[in-house]
């Protein structure tokens, strides 16, 4: 009931504002028309003084030159900006947000919440903690209201995770902190899955390249700098359109290729294991989550990759045996 009343008031104020706008425009036009004779007489009087005074004449010429320069520069900049805007529209770029601005952060959170409600959210991130675990995260409320989620995070028990921490050089962000944040993200996703949401999590091992969130017809994108925190990087928004040259399709296909890649295991929320699958979706290998680093080292030394495992069931059983013989972390 309250929302309906607020909507009625909003529509009334909007209609009133347009009526006031038209009244002001008509009144201003009438005032200009009535004041033209007076303005013309004043201009002729002023010009008679200027043409007989050399200083006034030079001042008028200089003023006219400055006005022309400013006008032409403005027109040139407007045409250039219009060209750039047309290019951005063709690429699907609809917004750019410097994340340091608090007002921009609030607008981004509200818009993401609107776009993610009732949809399946697709996310690529690092630990996920600052994105949807922290209450100040831009997807914190989105995951609470979405229909499901497909999440790609970094496996914290790999060499790439350690290299990422070493590159950031933050005194309070250690490998243990990185692993703890990933575990807290997993705990949140477990809770969401328990409520009936279609939640899936996969953990990749290569260094993070982009922080990406697909919310319906919009893609929100940041890039991971080599030695900077991603929260300090700007965010770009791409919108889906019916044209093939938009960048939305590019990043969407990038997510799908990453999601379907056989070398990226899926996290089993019930057993806390990483599940590797072949190209046809058949299960090939399971390993303990916190044993991922040692198992990865064994696979690299012995050459056990998912593509090879999918060709040989016997090889898959051998790899599983080796992974089970490793001690717990």
C-alpha positions as CSV (number, residue, x, y, z in Angstrom):
1,X,0.0,0.0,0.0
2,X,2.8,2.4,0.9
3,X,4.6,1.7,-2.3
4,X,1.5,2.4,-4.4
5,X,1.0,5.7,-2.6
6,X,4.6,6.6,-3.1
7,X,4.3,5.7,-6.8
8,X,1.2,7.9,-7.2
9,X,3.0,10.8,-5.5
10,X,6.0,10.3,-7.7
11,X,4.0,10.3,-10.9
12,X,2.1,13.4,-9.7
13,X,5.3,15.3,-9.0
14,X,6.8,14.2,-12.3
15,X,3.7,15.6,-14.2
16,X,3.8,18.8,-12.2
17,X,7.4,19.3,-12.9
18,X,6.8,19.0,-16.7
19,X,3.9,21.5,-16.5
20,X,6.0,24.0,-14.5
21,X,8.8,23.5,-17.1
22,X,6.5,24.4,-20.0
23,X,5.1,27.4,-18.2
24,X,8.6,28.7,-17.5
25,X,9.7,28.3,-21.1
26,X,6.6,30.1,-22.4
27,X,7.1,33.0,-19.9
28,X,10.8,33.3,-20.8
29,X,10.0,33.4,-24.5
30,X,7.4,36.2,-23.9
31,X,9.9,38.2,-21.8
32,X,12.5,38.0,-24.6
33,X,10.1,39.0,-27.3
34,X,8.9,42.0,-25.2
35,X,12.4,43.1,-24.3
36,X,13.8,43.0,-27.9
37,X,13.0,46.7,-28.7
38,X,14.7,47.9,-25.5
39,X,17.7,45.7,-26.1
40,X,18.0,46.9,-29.7
41,X,18.0,50.6,-28.6
42,X,20.5,49.9,-25.9
43,X,22.8,48.1,-28.4
44,X,22.6,51.0,-30.9
45,X,23.4,53.5,-28.2
46,X,26.4,51.4,-27.0
47,X,27.7,50.9,-30.5
48,X,27.7,54.6,-31.2
49,X,30.0,55.0,-28.2
50,X,32.3,52.1,-29.2
51,X,32.8,53.2,-32.9
52,X,34.1,56.6,-31.8
53,X,36.5,55.2,-29.1
54,X,39.5,53.2,-30.3
55,X,40.0,51.5,-26.9
56,X,36.4,50.2,-26.7
57,X,36.7,49.0,-30.3
58,X,39.8,47.0,-29.7
59,X,38.3,45.5,-26.5
60,X,35.2,44.5,-28.5
61,X,37.3,42.9,-31.2
62,X,39.4,40.9,-28.6
63,X,36.2,39.8,-26.8
64,X,34.7,38.7,-30.1
65,X,37.8,36.7,-30.9
66,X,37.8,35.0,-27.5
67,X,34.2,34.1,-27.8
68,X,34.8,32.6,-31.3
69,X,37.8,30.6,-30.1
70,X,35.8,29.2,-27.1
71,X,32.8,28.4,-29.3
72,X,34.8,26.6,-32.0
73,X,36.7,24.6,-29.4
74,X,33.5,23.6,-27.7
75,X,32.0,22.5,-31.0
76,X,35.1,20.5,-31.8
77,X,35.1,18.8,-28.4
78,X,31.4,18.1,-28.7
79,X,31.9,16.4,-32.1
80,X,34.8,14.4,-30.7
81,X,32.9,13.4,-27.6
82,X,29.9,12.4,-29.8
83,X,32.1,10.2,-31.9
84,X,33.6,8.5,-28.8
85,X,30.1,8.1,-27.4
86,X,29.0,6.4,-30.6
87,X,32.0,4.1,-30.5
88,X,31.3,3.2,-26.8
89,X,27.6,2.5,-27.6
90,X,28.6,0.2,-30.4
91,X,30.9,-1.7,-28.1
92,X,28.2,-1.9,-25.5
93,X,29.9,0.2,-22.9
94,X,27.3,2.0,-20.9
95,X,29.0,3.2,-17.7
96,X,32.4,3.8,-16.1
97,X,32.7,4.0,-12.3
98,X,35.8,5.1,-10.5
99,X,35.4,2.9,-7.4
100,X,37.1,5.4,-5.1
101,X,34.0,7.7,-5.2
102,X,31.5,6.8,-2.4
103,X,28.5,8.1,-4.4
104,X,29.5,5.9,-7.3
105,X,29.7,2.9,-4.9
106,X,26.2,3.4,-3.7
107,X,24.8,3.8,-7.2
108,X,26.6,0.7,-8.3
109,X,25.3,-1.5,-5.5
110,X,21.7,-0.4,-6.0
111,X,21.9,-1.0,-9.8
112,X,23.5,-4.4,-9.3
113,X,20.8,-5.4,-6.8
114,X,18.1,-4.4,-9.3
115,X,19.7,-6.3,-12.2
116,X,20.5,-9.5,-10.1
117,X,17.2,-10.0,-8.4
118,X,15.5,-13.2,-9.6
119,X,18.3,-14.1,-12.0
120,X,21.2,-16.6,-12.1
121,X,24.3,-14.6,-11.2
122,X,27.6,-15.5,-12.8
123,X,30.8,-14.3,-11.2
124,X,34.6,-14.6,-11.7
125,X,36.6,-13.3,-8.7
126,X,39.6,-13.9,-6.5
127,X,38.5,-14.9,-3.0
128,X,34.9,-13.5,-3.2
129,X,35.1,-12.1,0.3
130,X,35.1,-8.4,-0.7
131,X,32.5,-9.1,-3.3
132,X,29.7,-11.0,-1.6
133,X,30.7,-12.0,1.9
134,X,31.5,-8.5,3.3
135,X,28.3,-6.5,3.9
136,X,29.9,-3.6,2.1
137,X,30.5,-5.8,-1.0
138,X,28.7,-4.8,-4.2
139,X,27.1,-8.3,-4.6
140,X,26.3,-8.9,-0.9
141,X,22.5,-8.2,-1.3
142,X,22.5,-9.6,-4.9
143,X,23.3,-13.2,-3.8
144,X,20.6,-13.0,-1.2
145,X,17.9,-12.1,-3.8
146,X,19.2,-14.0,-6.8
147,X,17.7,-17.3,-8.1
148,X,21.1,-19.0,-8.4
149,X,24.8,-18.4,-8.8
150,X,27.7,-19.8,-10.8
151,X,30.9,-18.7,-9.0
152,X,34.5,-19.0,-10.1
153,X,37.2,-18.3,-7.4
154,X,40.9,-18.9,-7.1
155,X,42.0,-22.1,-5.4
156,X,43.9,-20.8,-2.4
157,X,46.1,-23.9,-2.1
158,X,48.0,-23.4,-5.3
159,X,51.3,-21.7,-6.3
160,X,49.3,-19.1,-8.3
161,X,47.5,-18.0,-5.1
162,X,50.8,-17.6,-3.3
163,X,52.3,-15.6,-6.2
164,X,49.2,-13.3,-6.2
165,X,49.7,-12.6,-2.5
166,X,53.4,-11.9,-3.0
167,X,52.7,-9.5,-5.9
168,X,50.2,-7.4,-3.9
169,X,52.8,-6.7,-1.1
170,X,50.1,-5.8,1.4
171,X,51.4,-6.3,5.0
172,X,48.0,-7.4,6.4
173,X,47.0,-9.6,3.5
174,X,48.9,-12.9,3.8
175,X,48.4,-16.4,2.3
176,X,46.6,-17.5,5.4
177,X,44.2,-14.5,5.1
178,X,43.6,-15.4,1.5
179,X,42.8,-19.0,2.3
180,X,40.5,-17.9,5.2
181,X,38.6,-15.5,2.9
182,X,38.0,-18.3,0.4
183,X,36.7,-20.6,3.1
184,X,34.3,-17.9,4.3
185,X,33.0,-17.5,0.8
186,X,32.5,-21.2,0.6
187,X,30.6,-21.2,3.9
188,X,28.3,-18.4,2.6
189,X,27.6,-20.3,-0.7
190,X,26.9,-23.5,1.4
191,X,24.3,-21.5,3.4
192,X,22.7,-20.1,0.2
193,X,22.6,-23.6,-1.4
194,X,20.9,-24.9,1.8
195,X,18.1,-22.4,1.3
196,X,17.3,-23.9,-2.1
197,X,19.3,-21.7,-4.4
198,X,21.0,-23.3,-7.4
199,X,24.6,-22.5,-6.3
200,X,27.7,-23.9,-8.0
201,X,31.3,-23.1,-7.3
202,X,34.4,-23.9,-9.3
203,X,38.0,-23.1,-8.3
204,X,40.6,-22.2,-10.9
205,X,44.4,-22.3,-10.4
206,X,45.8,-19.7,-12.8
207,X,46.3,-16.0,-11.7
208,X,43.1,-13.9,-11.7
209,X,42.7,-11.8,-14.8
210,X,39.3,-10.1,-14.4
211,X,36.7,-9.6,-11.8
212,X,33.5,-10.2,-13.7
213,X,29.8,-10.3,-12.8
214,X,27.1,-11.1,-15.2
215,X,23.7,-9.8,-14.1
216,X,21.1,-10.4,-16.8
217,X,21.8,-8.1,-19.7
218,X,24.7,-6.3,-18.0
219,X,28.3,-7.3,-17.4
220,X,30.3,-5.5,-14.7
221,X,34.1,-5.8,-15.2
222,X,37.3,-4.9,-13.4
223,X,40.8,-6.1,-14.2
224,X,43.3,-7.4,-11.7
225,X,46.4,-5.3,-11.7
226,X,49.7,-7.2,-11.2
227,X,50.5,-5.5,-7.8
228,X,47.4,-3.5,-6.9
229,X,44.2,-4.3,-5.0
230,X,41.3,-4.8,-7.3
231,X,39.1,-2.5,-5.1
232,X,41.2,0.4,-6.3
233,X,40.6,-0.3,-10.0
234,X,37.8,1.3,-12.0
235,X,34.7,-0.7,-13.1
236,X,33.2,-0.9,-16.6
237,X,29.6,-1.9,-17.5
238,X,28.7,-3.5,-20.8
239,X,25.1,-4.0,-21.9
240,X,23.9,-6.8,-24.1
241,X,22.4,-5.7,-27.5
242,X,21.3,-7.5,-30.7
243,X,24.5,-6.5,-32.6
244,X,27.4,-9.0,-32.8
245,X,30.2,-6.4,-32.2
246,X,29.3,-5.6,-28.6
247,X,31.8,-6.6,-26.0
248,X,29.1,-8.2,-23.8
249,X,29.2,-11.3,-26.0
250,X,33.0,-11.5,-25.8
251,X,33.1,-11.5,-22.0
252,X,30.1,-13.8,-21.7
253,X,31.8,-16.3,-24.0
254,X,35.0,-15.9,-21.9
255,X,33.0,-16.8,-18.7
256,X,31.4,-19.8,-20.4
257,X,34.7,-21.2,-21.7
258,X,36.2,-20.8,-18.2
259,X,33.2,-22.4,-16.6
260,X,33.2,-25.4,-19.0
261,X,37.0,-25.9,-18.9
262,X,37.8,-29.5,-17.8
263,X,40.9,-28.4,-15.8
264,X,38.8,-26.3,-13.5
265,X,37.2,-28.5,-10.8
266,X,33.8,-28.1,-9.2
267,X,33.5,-27.8,-5.5
268,X,31.3,-30.4,-3.8
269,X,29.5,-28.7,-0.9
270,X,28.5,-31.9,0.7
271,X,31.9,-33.7,0.8
272,X,34.3,-30.6,0.6
273,X,36.0,-32.2,-2.4
274,X,37.1,-30.9,-5.8
275,X,35.5,-32.8,-8.6
276,X,37.2,-33.0,-12.0
277,X,35.0,-33.9,-15.0
278,X,35.7,-34.7,-18.6
279,X,34.4,-33.0,-21.7
280,X,31.2,-35.0,-21.5
281,X,30.5,-34.2,-17.9
282,X,31.5,-37.6,-16.5
283,X,33.4,-37.6,-13.2
284,X,37.1,-38.4,-13.5
285,X,38.8,-37.5,-10.2
286,X,38.1,-36.3,-6.7
287,X,40.5,-34.7,-4.2
288,X,40.3,-33.1,-0.9
289,X,39.9,-29.3,-1.1
290,X,42.7,-28.4,1.3
291,X,44.9,-31.0,-0.3
292,X,44.8,-29.2,-3.6
293,X,48.4,-28.0,-3.6
294,X,50.0,-31.4,-3.1
295,X,47.6,-33.1,-5.5
296,X,48.3,-30.5,-8.1
297,X,52.1,-31.0,-7.7
298,X,51.6,-34.8,-8.1
299,X,49.6,-34.4,-11.3
300,X,52.1,-32.0,-12.7
301,X,55.0,-34.3,-11.9
302,X,53.3,-37.4,-13.2
303,X,51.5,-35.7,-16.1
304,X,48.0,-36.4,-14.8
305,X,45.8,-33.8,-16.6
306,X,42.1,-34.0,-17.0
307,X,42.4,-34.4,-20.8
308,X,44.6,-37.4,-20.4
309,X,42.5,-38.8,-17.6
310,X,39.4,-38.7,-19.7
311,X,41.1,-41.0,-22.3
312,X,42.2,-43.6,-19.8
313,X,40.0,-44.8,-16.8
314,X,43.0,-46.8,-15.5
315,X,45.1,-43.6,-15.5
316,X,42.3,-41.9,-13.6
317,X,42.2,-44.6,-10.9
318,X,46.0,-44.3,-10.5
319,X,45.8,-40.5,-10.1
320,X,43.1,-41.0,-7.5
321,X,45.2,-43.4,-5.6
322,X,48.2,-41.1,-5.6
323,X,46.1,-38.1,-4.4
324,X,44.6,-40.2,-1.6
325,X,48.0,-41.1,-0.3
326,X,48.9,-37.5,0.4
327,X,48.7,-36.3,4.1
328,X,46.1,-33.7,5.1
329,X,47.2,-30.1,5.3
